[in-house]
Amino acid sequence: MDEMNEKTGRMGWCGGWRRMFWVPFAVAAGVFLFGTIVMYLWNAIIPTIFTSVGVITFWQAIGLLILSKIFFGGGFRKRCGCGCGGGWRGRRRDMWKQKWMGMSDEEKAKFKEEWKNRCGDKC
């Protein structure tokens, strides 16, 4: 069971499977929300501008989101995070690596102890 952090009074950083349980629900809610927004925006704007184009359904709006992700968002390729344009995770890892290299042995020990206090044996 997760332990409370004495300083903040909240659960530790390493929440475990409890946080992962909610991820599919959050993804489904996000897809539903963005699909609905796209559908309503399309149906409110596009048919009035282009009279030959009709209204779309929710599933067509989801398809439109997927197509726009493929065409404009770089597709579904995985970002490696190796510093080769791998997105924010690669930059964050590089920032922490530089910070770690600049720490003295005492600072490293203090940092490790702090994370041990936050997460216990999970980290």
C-alpha positions in Angstrom: 0.0 0.0 0.0 1.2 3.5 -0.8 2.4 5.6 2.1 1.5 9.2 2.7 4.2 11.8 2.3 4.7 13.5 5.7 5.6 16.9 4.1 2.8 17.2 1.6 0.1 14.9 3.1 -0.4 13.3 -0.3 0.2 9.9 -1.8 3.8 9.3 -3.0 5.0 9.9 -6.6 4.9 6.2 -7.4 1.2 5.5 -7.4 1.6 2.2 -9.2 -1.3 0.4 -11.0 -3.9 2.6 -9.4 -3.0 5.4 -11.7 -2.7 3.2 -14.7 -6.2 1.9 -14.1 -7.6 5.3 -15.0 -5.6 5.8 -18.2 -7.9 3.9 -20.6 -10.9 5.9 -19.2 -9.1 9.2 -19.6 -8.1 8.3 -23.2 -11.7 7.3 -24.0 -13.0 10.5 -22.5 -10.5 12.6 -24.5 -11.3 10.8 -27.8 -15.0 11.3 -27.1 -14.5 15.0 -26.2 -12.3 15.9 -29.2 -14.5 13.9 -31.6 -17.6 15.7 -30.4 -15.9 19.1 -30.6 -14.7 18.3 -34.2 -18.2 17.1 -35.2 -20.0 20.2 -33.8 -17.4 22.6 -35.3 -17.6 20.9 -38.7 -21.4 20.8 -38.7 -21.6 24.5 -37.7 -19.0 25.9 -40.1 -18.2 23.8 -43.1 -21.7 23.2 -44.6 -22.4 26.9 -44.5 -19.1 27.8 -46.3 -19.2 24.9 -48.8 -22.7 24.1 -49.8 -21.8 20.8 -51.4 -20.4 19.4 -48.2 -22.9 17.9 -45.7 -22.8 17.3 -42.0 -20.7 14.5 -40.5 -21.4 11.9 -37.8 -19.4 11.4 -34.6 -17.5 8.4 -36.1 -16.6 10.5 -39.2 -15.3 13.2 -36.9 -13.1 10.5 -35.1 -11.8 9.5 -38.6 -11.1 13.1 -39.4 -9.1 13.4 -36.2 -7.1 10.3 -37.1 -6.4 11.5 -40.6 -5.3 14.9 -39.3 -2.9 13.2 -36.9 -1.4 11.1 -39.7 -1.2 14.0 -42.2 -0.2 16.9 -39.9 1.0 15.3 -36.6 3.7 13.1 -38.0 1.7 9.8 -37.9 1.9 7.3 -35.1 5.7 6.7 -35.1 7.2 6.2 -31.7 9.5 8.9 -30.5 12.7 7.4 -29.2 13.7 10.0 -26.6 17.3 9.6 -27.5 18.0 13.3 -28.0 17.4 13.0 -31.8 14.3 15.1 -31.8 12.5 12.6 -29.6 10.2 15.1 -28.0 10.0 16.4 -24.4 10.9 13.1 -22.8 14.3 13.1 -24.4 14.9 16.7 -23.5 13.8 16.1 -19.9 16.1 13.1 -19.6 19.0 15.1 -21.0 18.3 17.9 -18.6 18.3 15.6 -15.6 21.4 13.8 -16.9 23.3 17.1 -17.1 22.0 18.1 -13.6 23.1 14.8 -12.2 26.6 15.1 -13.7 27.0 18.5 -12.1 26.1 17.3 -8.6 28.6 16.6 -5.9 28.6 13.2 -4.2 26.8 14.7 -1.2 24.1 16.3 -3.4 23.6 13.0 -5.2 23.2 11.2 -1.8 20.7 13.8 -0.7 18.8 13.5 -3.9 18.6 9.7 -3.7 17.5 10.0 0.0 14.7 12.4 -1.0 13.3 10.1 -3.6 13.6 7.1 -1.3 11.5 9.1 1.2 8.9 9.9 -1.4 8.6 6.5 -3.0 10.0 4.0 -0.5 11.2 0.8 -2.1 9.2 1.3 -5.4 11.7 3.6 -7.1 
